[in-house]
Amino acid sequence: MHENEREKKAVALSYREGQYAPQVLAKGHGLTAEAIIACAREAGVYVHQSPELVSQLMQVDIDQYIPPTLYRAVAELLAWLHWLEHDARGDVGHTPR
């Protein structure tokens, strides 16, 4: 494994109701990745670690929607995050403000 293959990578996604797919908001390697992760944690956003998914998302340009080939993987992640944030706390049926 080359040193640059171990370099930290991060991709920030956004998905809002009404969008047909999540969008890549930010992405980067090394210090940029660390800054993306730090901003997410400071904002209380869950940081998921999946090198395979990040590698595929790194190929998507910023402000672009994720490709259909990644819909299932990202949808499963979003469903799991929704469960963590609501159902696991007993907020079933909770409607965000």
N, C-alpha and C positions, 0 to 999 in steps of 0.2 A: 504494500500500500504506500502510495506517495504521500508526502506531508500534506499537500494541498487537498487530497481526498479526505483527510481527517479534519480539515478546517470546518469550523462551525458554519452552518447555513441556516437561514430562517426565511420564511415566507409568511406574510400577514394577509389574511383573507377577510373580506367583508361580504355579508349577505343580508339583504334587507327584503322584507316582504314586498312582493311585486316584481323583484328581479327574477329573471329566468335562470340565473346561475350565480354562484359566488364570483367575486372579482378579486384579483391580486392587487392589494393596496401597496405593499412594499416587499422587497426581497433583497437579500444581500449575503455576503460572505464575511467571515472574520469579525472585525469591529462593528461593521454595519449590522451583521446578524445579532451580535451581542446587544446592540442598541435597540433593535426591534424587539428582542426578547425582554429587555429591561423595561421598555415602554409598555409592553403588553402586561407584564406583571404589576407595574405601578398602577395601571388602569384596572387591575382586577380581572384581566382577560386570561383565560386558561391557556397555557402553553402546552401543546401536544408534541411529543417527540416521535416522529416517524421518518427516518432517513429516506426510505423509499418514496414516500409521498412528497417530501420536500424536494427530492431530486427531480421528480416529475413536474412539480409546481414551479421550480426554478426556470423551467423552459417557457413559462407563460410570461408575456410582457406585462409590465405594470399597467394598471387600469383596464386590463383585458379580462374577459370572463374565462373561467376555467373551461377546458375542452370537455366535450361529452364523455371522453374516455375516463375522466376523473370524477364524473358525477356520482357514481355509486360510492366510491371511497370517501369523498367529501361529505356526501349525504349521511353515511353511516357515522362519521365523526361528528357532524352537527347534531344528529339525533342523540348520540351518546352524551354530548355536551348539554343538550337540552335536558336530558334525563338527570344529569349531575346537578344542574342548576335548579331544577324544579321538582321533578318526581322523587328524587332521592331525599329531598328535604320534606317531602309530604305536601308539596305545593301543587298536587295534581289538579288540573283545571285552572291554574293560576293564569290570569291574563295580564301581560305586561302593560304598564301605563304608557 
